[in-house]
Amino acid sequence: MINFSELPLVALDFMNQDHQHAVDLINDIEKQYELADVSAVEAGLKLLQEHCIEHFAHEEKEMRKYSFPPYQVHKQEHDRVLMELDMVIKQLNNHRDLSKILGYLKNEFPTWFAQHLATMDRMTAQFIAMNM
């Protein structure tokens, strides 16, 4: 489980609110995983995917609006994560085996999420906030 209070806040409220919502979704997926509910995990992953698509689009719009110099690098990271989420959802849909996605749910995504907030999102939010 991810404890939102242990994650860094960034300089933009919309990003912090979206990050809180993502944590809620991730923690709900983990609860469903513990219950071994494949369908609920799959549904949760789809909700997380939809949330990420919307959040990333909003972030990318703001980055373009304020001419954030490393926009392309940040966008590529978003695209990579969306591709991973899509692959995990397809794998679960095809195999119906939660053990195949355990590493992604428990380690890869939460680790990436915390690092992304502390690095790319922090810098992006600071730049945008200073240029508003």
C-alpha positions as CSV (number, residue, x, y, z in Angstrom):
1,M,0.0,0.0,0.0
2,I,1.2,3.5,-0.8
3,N,0.9,6.1,1.9
4,F,0.2,9.4,0.2
5,S,1.5,11.4,3.1
6,E,4.9,9.9,2.5
7,L,5.1,11.1,-1.1
8,P,6.4,14.5,-2.0
9,L,3.9,17.2,-2.8
10,V,4.5,19.3,-5.9
11,A,4.0,23.0,-6.6
12,L,0.7,22.6,-8.5
13,D,-2.6,21.6,-6.7
14,F,-4.1,19.8,-9.7
15,M,-1.1,17.5,-9.8
16,N,-1.3,16.8,-6.0
17,Q,-5.0,16.0,-6.3
18,D,-4.5,13.7,-9.2
19,H,-1.6,12.0,-7.4
20,Q,-3.9,11.4,-4.4
21,H,-6.5,9.9,-6.7
22,A,-3.9,7.6,-8.3
23,V,-2.8,6.4,-4.8
24,D,-6.4,5.6,-3.9
25,L,-6.8,3.6,-7.2
26,I,-3.5,1.8,-6.7
27,N,-4.3,0.9,-3.1
28,D,-7.8,-0.3,-4.1
29,I,-6.1,-2.6,-6.7
30,E,-3.8,-4.0,-4.1
31,K,-6.8,-4.8,-1.8
32,Q,-8.6,-6.6,-4.7
33,Y,-5.3,-8.4,-5.4
34,E,-5.2,-9.6,-1.8
35,L,-8.7,-10.9,-2.2
36,A,-7.6,-12.7,-5.4
37,D,-10.4,-11.0,-7.3
38,V,-9.1,-11.1,-10.9
39,S,-12.0,-9.2,-12.4
40,A,-11.8,-6.5,-9.8
41,V,-8.1,-6.1,-10.3
42,E,-8.6,-5.9,-14.0
43,A,-11.3,-3.3,-13.5
44,G,-9.1,-1.3,-11.1
45,L,-6.2,-1.4,-13.6
46,K,-8.5,0.0,-16.3
47,L,-9.6,2.8,-14.0
48,L,-6.0,3.6,-13.2
49,Q,-5.2,3.5,-16.9
50,E,-8.0,6.0,-17.6
51,H,-6.9,8.2,-14.8
52,C,-3.3,8.2,-16.0
53,I,-4.4,9.1,-19.6
54,E,-6.4,12.1,-18.3
55,H,-3.7,13.2,-15.8
56,F,-0.9,12.9,-18.3
57,A,-2.8,14.8,-20.9
58,H,-3.5,17.6,-18.5
59,E,0.2,17.7,-17.4
60,E,1.4,17.7,-21.0
61,K,-1.0,20.5,-22.0
62,E,0.4,22.6,-19.2
63,M,4.0,21.7,-20.1
64,R,3.3,22.8,-23.7
65,K,1.5,26.0,-22.6
66,Y,4.5,27.1,-20.6
67,S,7.1,25.8,-23.0
68,F,8.7,23.4,-20.5
69,P,12.1,22.6,-22.0
70,P,12.3,18.8,-21.2
71,Y,8.7,18.3,-22.3
72,Q,9.5,15.5,-24.8
73,V,11.4,13.5,-22.1
74,H,8.6,13.8,-19.7
75,K,6.0,12.9,-22.3
76,Q,8.0,9.8,-23.4
77,E,8.0,8.6,-19.8
78,H,4.2,9.0,-19.7
79,D,3.9,7.1,-23.0
80,R,6.1,4.3,-21.7
81,V,4.0,3.9,-18.5
82,L,0.8,3.9,-20.5
83,M,2.2,1.2,-22.7
84,E,3.2,-0.9,-19.6
85,L,-0.3,-0.5,-18.1
86,D,-1.8,-1.6,-21.4
87,M,0.4,-4.7,-21.5
88,V,-0.3,-5.6,-17.9
89,I,-4.1,-5.3,-18.5
90,K,-3.9,-7.4,-21.7
91,Q,-1.8,-10.0,-19.9
92,L,-4.3,-10.3,-17.1
93,N,-7.2,-10.4,-19.5
94,N,-5.5,-13.2,-21.5
95,H,-4.2,-15.4,-18.7
96,R,-6.4,-14.5,-15.7
97,D,-3.4,-15.2,-13.4
98,L,-2.7,-12.5,-10.8
99,S,0.8,-14.0,-10.1
100,K,1.9,-12.9,-13.5
101,I,1.4,-9.2,-12.6
102,L,2.5,-9.3,-8.9
103,G,5.9,-7.7,-9.5
104,Y,4.3,-4.8,-11.5
105,L,1.6,-4.2,-8.9
106,K,3.8,-4.5,-5.8
107,N,7.1,-3.1,-7.0
108,E,7.4,-1.7,-10.4
109,F,4.5,0.7,-10.6
110,P,4.7,2.0,-7.0
111,T,8.5,2.5,-7.3
112,W,8.1,4.3,-10.6
113,F,5.3,6.5,-9.2
114,A,7.2,7.7,-6.2
115,Q,10.3,8.4,-8.2
116,H,8.4,10.2,-11.0
117,L,6.7,12.4,-8.4
118,A,10.0,13.2,-6.7
119,T,11.9,14.0,-9.9
120,M,10.0,14.8,-13.1
121,D,6.8,16.0,-11.6
122,R,8.5,18.1,-9.0
123,M,10.6,19.9,-11.5
124,T,7.7,20.2,-14.0
125,A,5.4,21.7,-11.3
126,Q,8.1,24.1,-10.1
127,F,8.8,25.4,-13.6
128,I,5.1,25.8,-14.4
129,A,4.3,27.5,-11.1
130,M,7.2,30.0,-11.6
131,N,6.0,30.8,-15.1
132,M,2.3,31.2,-14.4
